[in-house]
Amino acid sequence: MPTKKTAKTKERREPGVYLREDGTPRYEVKVRWKNRATGKTEGLHTKLFTFDPKAKPSDTTSRKNALDSANLYSIQERSSLRLHGKPRSALPSAWTLGALLERELEEVKAEEKKLAEHGKKLPKASQQRRAYARMMLGKASEKASQNRGFPDLCALNLREVKPEHFSGKPTSLASLLKDRHGNPAGGESVRKVIGFLSQLFKRASRAWGIECANPCADWKALELPSPERGRERTLDAKEWEAVQKALGRTHEDTRTAIYLARFTACRRGEVVALDWPDLSLDDPEQAIALLRNTKQKHKHKEGTRPKNREVPLPVFVAEKLKALHEAKGCPTRGPVFVGNEGERLAPDSISQAWSRACARAGVADARLHDLRHTRITEVGSLLNNPLQVAVITGHDDLNTLKRYFNAKARELVALLNAKEQRGEVVITDAYKTAVQALGKLTEAERLKALVEATNKAKQQ
């Protein structure tokens, strides 16, 4: 579409300010300068000041107001270039914390628009950035406990922001944060918000060219709450049996999906994403499920390759899936698990069915994801090599795997004693001493010892 020429006016415009009437009427400000060190021409992103042609001169959306704002922006940036050799937008004195948060929202909005053009959704990490920024600015929903935001903190100039504004004092951000019920936020929640702000300051310095310090960089100096222990809930045999009975009235696909999650340690999203070609069920003793594009760090980063992994299926799970396959007429394509309307089963549908079944069975504080903890603990007790366990569970590092291995000391000792009786372990005085020492360790310490022993054995 050709650019529409604007009529000549008598209005005073500063250098670099242009009137554009193609599309939304606006003033565009372009600031360019020559870098003395490199001799190259540099410039800021074009700044837009839109206006409503029908608005009265006194309205904030009027043409006069937009022109005044555009002229002021041009004057400030060019004055800074003369005085400091750099634009005003690169100086910390020109920014408040609130302005940084607004810039963050603009970045996320632009990212979401770009992804939408390719039919993609905004990654969870970017959604979280937007949620934290809105919370800080007081733009959260009215139902949120923190919907008023932190206006005093957001009004601070970047030169004034210090570590004590974030922790260590009754008036600091860490002390004022609330959870959804209005109670003081937990340690993990506080650390996540502070971590978001630390990344915001880094982004402002590295990507946006703002010369600002990071007051959240030194976590030890911030005196943040200790990180909370990861969830360690697992289901015992009686609880699982009770939930199974309570699932009797649930749709067959949903029941089978939960059964698969229980005995493969698959995440709910991995379960519902399965298609029939992903299952190898011809030989139940060699059955395998191929999980495509599974969870990984930087999954949505451009250039990242999808991560697939194969999960061995226990014989009884393979037989259950084969029965479902035959009951549906042995389809060769399409999703394995579907809902009542014939569409692919949604992850939330599984979680809701699980919660209702737990309530009917009287099993308290049991989440669907606890099945993953349960199965990983079982597999970790059966396999001698934690690296083999990580391959099955899909963990990229053993530190993450440690949080899911929740075996109790009495269970490990019973397992070792059973292996003794079957002759799988040579009983020596040193072995007996090791078993006694193992029973005194925490879950994390036991897994760490297993990892170290495995690595040492490989070196030998």
Buried (B, 14 or more C-beta within 10 A) or exposed (E): EEEEEEEEEEEEBBEBBEBBEEEEBBBBBBBEBEEEEEEEEEEBEEBEBEBBEEBEEEEEEBBBBBBEBBBEBBBBBBEBBEEEEBBBBBBBBBBBBBBBBBBBBEBBEEBBEEBEEEEEEBBEEBEEBBBBBBBBBBBBEEEBBBEEBBEEBBEBBBEEBEBBBBBBEEEBBBBBBEEEEEEBBBBEBBBBBBBBBBBBBBBBBEEBEBBBEBBBEEBEEBBBBEEEEEBBEBBEEEBBEBBBEBBEEBBEBBBBBBBBBBBBBBBBBBBBBBBBEBBBBEEBEEBBBBBEEBEEEEBBEEEEEEBEBEBBBBEEBBBBBBEBBEEBEEEEEEBBBBBEEEEBBBBEBBBEBBEBBBEBBEBEEBBBBBBBBBBBBBBBBEEEBBBBBBBBBBBEEBEEBBBBBBBEBEBBBEEBEEEBEEEEBEEEEEEEEBBEEBBEBEBBEBBBBBBEEBEEEEEE
